[in-house]
Amino acid sequence: MPSTKDRQAAVRRLAARVLGSENAAKDWMLEPAIGLNGQIPAKPPRTVSGIHLVEEYLMQNEHGVYI
């Protein structure tokens, strides 16, 4: 099982892919996200469940699914 640090890095890579650049991903990670109930994406990923929430949100956006 990947470490929390490895999963956080994977989330940053996923965000860069979905948002088009590392700079866009970095900016996005520091702003409240509506799909995360106003949470800042960089904060929840400290736990495995928080990382999963951010990954899921990014994948939904990548595929045009907004819940």
C-alpha positions as CSV (number, residue, x, y, z in Angstrom):
1,M,0.0,0.0,0.0
2,P,1.4,3.4,-0.9
3,S,2.4,5.8,1.9
4,T,0.3,8.9,2.6
5,K,3.2,11.0,1.1
6,D,3.2,8.9,-2.1
7,R,-0.6,9.3,-2.4
8,Q,-0.3,13.1,-1.9
9,A,2.2,13.3,-4.7
10,A,-0.2,11.2,-6.9
11,V,-3.0,13.7,-6.1
12,R,-0.8,16.6,-7.2
13,R,0.1,14.8,-10.5
14,L,-3.6,14.0,-11.1
15,A,-4.6,17.6,-10.4
16,A,-1.9,18.8,-12.9
17,R,-3.3,16.4,-15.5
18,V,-6.9,17.4,-14.9
19,L,-6.3,21.1,-14.7
20,G,-3.7,21.3,-17.5
21,S,-0.5,22.4,-15.6
22,E,1.4,22.1,-12.3
23,N,0.8,25.8,-11.7
24,A,-3.0,25.5,-12.1
25,A,-3.0,22.4,-9.8
26,K,-1.0,24.3,-7.2
27,D,-3.4,27.3,-7.3
28,W,-6.4,24.9,-7.2
29,M,-5.0,23.0,-4.2
30,L,-5.0,26.2,-2.1
31,E,-8.5,27.5,-2.8
32,P,-11.8,26.2,-1.3
33,A,-13.5,23.7,-3.7
34,I,-17.3,23.6,-4.0
35,G,-17.2,19.8,-4.6
36,L,-15.3,19.3,-1.4
37,N,-17.9,21.3,0.7
38,G,-15.7,24.4,0.6
39,Q,-12.6,22.6,2.0
40,I,-9.2,23.5,0.7
41,P,-8.0,20.5,-1.3
42,A,-4.4,20.7,0.1
43,K,-5.8,20.2,3.7
44,P,-7.9,17.0,3.5
45,P,-5.1,14.9,1.9
46,R,-3.4,14.5,5.2
47,T,-5.4,11.3,5.7
48,V,-6.1,8.4,3.4
49,S,-9.8,9.2,3.4
50,G,-9.1,12.9,2.7
51,I,-6.8,11.9,-0.2
52,H,-9.5,9.6,-1.6
53,L,-12.0,12.5,-1.5
54,V,-9.8,14.8,-3.5
55,E,-8.8,12.0,-6.0
56,E,-12.5,11.2,-6.5
57,Y,-13.4,14.8,-7.0
58,L,-10.6,15.3,-9.6
59,M,-11.6,12.1,-11.5
60,Q,-15.2,13.3,-11.6
61,N,-14.1,16.6,-13.1
62,E,-11.8,14.9,-15.5
63,H,-14.7,12.9,-16.9
64,G,-17.3,15.7,-16.7
65,V,-19.2,14.2,-13.8
66,Y,-20.4,16.7,-11.2
67,I,-22.1,15.4,-8.2
